[in-house]
């Protein structure tokens, strides 16, 4: 499923976008870097647990940024739900 992180249309990257997506119920799965700050990890996990979203961990922010095909490290990213059109 992490291959979907490569597709910009199917993912969000960054704390603000992911937290907004969790709140709106627009996400399928959250990816969290293990070297992100403990406070951030706790915040994201709590929000994801409220929405019963799976949280997968990635070893580093650098690796998560590469998985998302962005040029900067990334603490958190997520896969969006597909829109029914």
C-alpha positions as CSV (number, residue, x, y, z in Angstrom):
1,X,0.0,0.0,0.0
2,X,2.9,2.4,0.6
3,X,3.4,2.6,-3.2
4,X,0.3,4.8,-3.2
5,X,2.4,7.4,-1.3
6,X,4.3,8.0,-4.5
7,X,1.1,9.2,-6.3
8,X,0.5,12.9,-5.3
9,X,-3.2,12.6,-6.0
10,X,-3.6,9.8,-3.4
11,X,-1.5,11.1,-0.5
12,X,-1.1,14.0,1.9
13,X,2.3,14.8,3.5
14,X,3.0,17.0,6.5
15,X,1.5,17.4,9.9
16,X,-1.1,20.0,9.1
17,X,-2.5,18.2,6.0
18,X,-2.6,14.8,7.8
19,X,-4.3,16.2,10.9
20,X,-6.8,18.0,8.8
21,X,-7.5,14.8,6.8
22,X,-7.9,12.7,9.9
23,X,-10.4,15.3,11.3
24,X,-12.4,15.3,8.1
25,X,-12.3,11.5,7.8
26,X,-10.7,11.5,4.4
27,X,-7.8,9.1,5.0
28,X,-7.3,5.4,4.8
29,X,-3.9,4.9,6.5
30,X,-1.3,7.0,8.2
31,X,2.5,6.7,8.0
32,X,4.6,8.0,10.9
33,X,8.4,8.4,11.0
34,X,9.9,6.9,14.2
35,X,12.4,9.8,14.5
36,X,9.6,12.4,14.6
37,X,9.2,14.1,18.0
38,X,7.5,12.0,20.6
39,X,4.9,14.7,21.2
40,X,4.0,14.7,17.5
41,X,3.9,11.0,17.4
42,X,1.5,10.9,20.3
43,X,-0.7,13.6,18.8
44,X,-1.0,11.8,15.4
45,X,-1.5,8.4,17.0
46,X,-4.3,9.7,19.3
47,X,-6.1,11.4,16.4
48,X,-5.7,8.3,14.2
49,X,-7.0,6.0,17.0
50,X,-10.1,8.2,17.4
51,X,-10.9,7.6,13.7
52,X,-9.8,3.9,13.9
53,X,-7.1,4.5,11.2
54,X,-4.1,2.2,10.9
55,X,-0.8,3.8,11.6
56,X,2.3,2.3,10.0
57,X,5.7,3.3,11.2
58,X,8.7,4.1,9.0
59,X,12.2,4.2,10.3
60,X,13.0,7.8,9.5
61,X,11.7,11.1,8.2
62,X,14.2,10.9,5.4
63,X,12.8,7.5,4.3
64,X,9.2,8.7,4.5
65,X,10.1,11.8,2.4
66,X,11.6,9.5,-0.2
67,X,8.6,7.2,-0.1
68,X,6.4,10.3,-0.9
69,X,8.8,11.4,-3.6
70,X,9.4,14.7,-2.0
71,X,12.7,16.4,-1.6
72,X,12.5,17.0,2.1
73,X,12.2,14.7,5.2
74,X,8.6,14.1,6.2
75,X,7.4,13.2,9.8
76,X,3.9,12.1,8.8
77,X,2.0,11.2,5.6
78,X,-1.2,9.5,4.7
79,X,-3.2,7.8,1.9
80,X,-6.4,9.5,1.0
81,X,-9.7,7.6,0.5
82,X,-10.7,7.3,-3.1
83,X,-13.5,9.7,-4.1
84,X,-16.6,8.0,-5.5
85,X,-17.5,9.9,-8.7
